[in-house]
Amino acid sequence: MDNYTFGEIFEKEESSSTRPRRSVSQFRPSYNENLMAPSIGDNDNGEANVSTFPCVSFMQDAGIYEDFLLLVSRCGLTTYMNDESNQYALLTKTFVESFTFTNNAFRPRVEFKIYDRSVTMPLKDFCRILDINMFGTTKKIQDRPADLLELYREVSHDDGRIAQRGKIRNIQLPAIRYFVYYLGTSILGRENTSNISHYHLAFLTTALNNSTKYNLGALIARSLAAKGPIYGGIIAARVLAALGARVRPDDVLLTPQRLDLAVMKSHQFVTSDSYAENLIYRVLFNDGDEREVPLPQPTLFSIRRKPWSRSKEELDEQLGLLDFHMQHGPVHQEEEASSTDHTVRYTGASSSTYQDEGVSSSYYGGNAAWSPWKR
């Protein structure tokens, strides 16, 4: 990572070639950009929100920690994930409100403010600060890319809706779904925890298929440059540190939050009566039915093998086989499993009918959730 100083990085704003600030910009956002951050007036909305950290204890209890780390690693986000820097209200607000991304063919760049000082930075340096590789296209994702639509169908068992209409809850494997919630509340944080977007899926195609097609740093930059609720505290903190700047003494520290059991209940990831020693995962199917499956299930829900989703019949069969082997397998295997791993305590999946959330779930101190996006 480069050691920037203000004298080296601050440049005079260009009047002719620089993209206009969002408050005066007259461009029409794409369908997908509106999904990521629905427009609220002309500017970003309200005060800064804290970006969330993953919760190790919850992931370990759910048996998804190793898979989550693998997804993070494949996206080059390990350093970012391990960075739990303090987040500050004014720093985050000024950084995000002023952030713009210009996709120049030869020198794509980002522009923003650190408090009252303007910065222009090449995208490659922005990616370096986030410790994300600078590979893949920086172009805007088209409305219906075949590769991302196919990936959404793979993880949701052929949900026929276009990706932007799909739900994060339709992702069946718990590690993948948890990873997308992490993206939506930290990396691409715009409080959208209901619908899935092309941005989420582009990260997933890197994490699951080792694809280098999309420039993830450019996707982060586009998310920051969109209008909507204000997130990006960790990104702002990393940029501040890279520039050798300091937090203003009067800035307000944001209270840290994690994707813990309480939050995952609010996302209907597990049942409302789940607790650390008895996590019941909610698997949603496209017809609205659910199966409630005890976690962890490392064999059934591993991301290291396909399929990444199953029909109700296939899931019921797999769960029935697991139950049969636990009841009728060799005694020494049962004793070993019961003493070391509670994944074997499956007693059958329950079924229920899913009621659509309609709007994104919210756990940010009573902030109103967004209304469903409309074309």
WOWO-V702354 format. One record per residue. RES is the residue in one small letter. PHI is phi in radians with two decimals (none if undefined). Layout:
RES_PHI, RES_PHI
This chain:
m_none, d_-1.23, n_-1.69, y_-1.51, t_-2.14, f_-1.03, g_-1.10, e_-1.51, i_-1.81, f_-1.28, e_-2.24, k_-1.18, e_-1.13, e_-1.56, s_-1.39, s_-1.73, s_-1.85, t_-1.30, r_-1.06, p_-1.05, r_-1.09, r_-1.06, s_-1.18, v_-2.14, s_-1.22, q_-2.05, f_-1.95, r_-1.72, p_-1.11, s_-1.28, y_-0.91, n_-1.21, e_-1.15, n_-1.13, l_-1.15, m_-1.10, a_-2.62, p_-0.92, s_-1.15, i_-2.19, g_1.22, d_-1.64, n_-2.19, d_-1.08, n_-1.85, g_1.33, e_-1.56, a_-1.22, n_-1.86, v_-1.39, s_-1.40, t_-1.57, f_-1.80, p_-1.19, c_-1.95, v_-1.10, s_-1.10, f_-1.12, m_-1.12, q_-1.16, d_-1.08, a_-1.46, g_1.29, i_-2.06, y_-1.10, e_-1.13, d_-1.15, f_-1.06, l_-1.07, l_-1.15, l_-1.07, v_-1.08, s_-1.09, r_-1.13, c_-1.55, g_1.26, l_-1.85, t_-1.07, t_-1.07, y_-1.06, m_-1.07, n_-1.38, d_-1.51, e_-1.96, s_-1.06, n_-1.11, q_-1.96, y_-2.18, a_-1.14, l_-1.22, l_-0.99, t_-1.11, k_-1.10, t_-1.17, f_-1.09, v_-1.30, e_-1.08, s_-1.66, f_-1.26, t_-2.35, f_-2.21, t_-2.00, n_-1.59, n_-1.16, a_-1.05, f_-1.80, r_-2.63, p_-1.06, r_-2.54, v_-2.10, e_-2.35, f_-2.89, k_-2.08, i_-1.84, y_1.01, d_-1.81, r_-2.00, s_-1.50, v_-2.27, t_-2.06, m_-2.49, p_-1.05, l_-1.01, k_-1.10, d_-1.30, f_-1.09, c_-1.09, r_-1.15, i_-1.12, l_-1.41, d_1.12, i_-1.98, n_-1.10, m_-1.63, f_-2.31, g_1.61, t_-1.27, t_-1.74, k_-1.23, k_-1.12, i_-1.23, q_-1.20, d_-1.07, r_-2.36, p_-1.22, a_-1.07, d_-1.15, l_-1.32, l_-1.13, e_-1.14, l_-1.12, y_-1.05, r_-1.16, e_-1.15, v_-1.55, s_-2.06, h_0.93, d_1.10, d_-1.08, g_-1.40, r_-1.26, i_-1.10, a_-0.97, q_-1.19, r_-1.51, g_-1.29, k_-1.93, i_-1.04, r_-1.12, n_-1.32, i_-1.21, q_-1.49, l_-1.29, p_-1.10, a_-1.14, i_-1.18, r_-1.13, y_-1.08, f_-1.06, v_-1.19, y_-1.10, y_-1.11, l_-0.98, g_-1.25, t_-2.04, s_-2.45, i_-1.37, l_-1.97, g_-1.08, r_-2.44, e_1.20, n_-1.49, t_-2.05, s_-2.05, n_-1.36, i_-1.70, s_-2.11, h_-1.08, y_-1.09, h_-1.00, l_-1.18, a_-1.12, f_-1.13, l_-1.16, t_-1.19, t_-1.23, a_-1.24, l_-1.70, n_-1.96, n_0.94, s_-1.34, t_-2.00, k_-1.23, y_-1.88, n_-1.39, l_-1.19, g_-1.10, a_-1.15, l_-1.14, i_-1.09, a_-1.10, r_-1.14, s_-1.14, l_-1.11, a_-1.39, a_-1.34, k_-1.48, g_2.47, p_-0.95, i_-1.67, y_-2.31, g_2.11, g_-1.11, i_-1.20, i_-1.07, a_-1.06, a_-1.14, r_-1.19, v_-1.13, l_-0.97, a_-1.14, a_-1.13, l_-1.47, g_1.24, a_-1.64, r_-2.18, v_-1.20, r_-1.14, p_-1.10, d_-1.64, d_-1.28, v_-1.69, l_-1.30, l_-1.44, t_-1.27, p_-1.07, q_-2.41, r_-2.19, l_-1.44, d_-1.64, l_-1.02, a_-1.07, v_-1.17, m_-1.22, k_-1.13, s_-1.14, h_-1.54, q_1.00, f_-1.30, v_-2.22, t_-1.20, s_-1.16, d_-1.73, s_-1.21, y_-2.50, a_-0.94, e_-1.55, n_-2.62, l_-1.55, i_-1.95, y_-1.41, r_-1.82, v_-1.69, l_-1.77, f_-1.90, n_-1.20, d_-1.54, g_1.70, d_-1.30, e_-2.25, r_-2.19, e_-1.85, v_-2.13, p_-1.08, l_-1.91, p_-1.47, q_-2.40, p_-1.10, t_-1.29, l_-1.23, f_-1.95, s_-1.29, i_-1.43, r_-1.42, r_-2.49, k_-1.57, p_-1.41, w_-1.59, s_-2.82, r_-2.47, s_-1.27, k_-1.03, e_-1.12, e_-1.16, l_-1.15, d_-1.05, e_-1.14, q_-1.09, l_-1.16, g_-1.11, l_-1.12, l_-1.07, d_-1.13, f_-1.10, h_-1.14, m_-1.26, q_-1.47, h_-2.10, g_-1.26, p_-0.99, v_-1.05, h_-1.16, q_-1.22, e_-1.10, e_-1.13, e_-1.13, a_-1.16, s_-1.19, s_-1.58, t_-2.13, d_-2.66, h_-1.48, t_-1.17, v_-1.42, r_-1.48, y_-1.36, t_-2.11, g_1.97, a_-1.59, s_-1.65, s_-2.14, s_-2.60, t_-1.79, y_-1.45, q_-1.74, d_-1.03, e_-1.09, g_1.40, v_-2.27, s_-1.19, s_-1.20, s_-2.40, y_-2.43, y_-1.78, g_1.10, g_1.53, n_-1.08, a_-1.19, a_-1.32, w_-1.25, s_-1.31, p_-1.00, w_-1.26, k_-2.17, r_-1.10
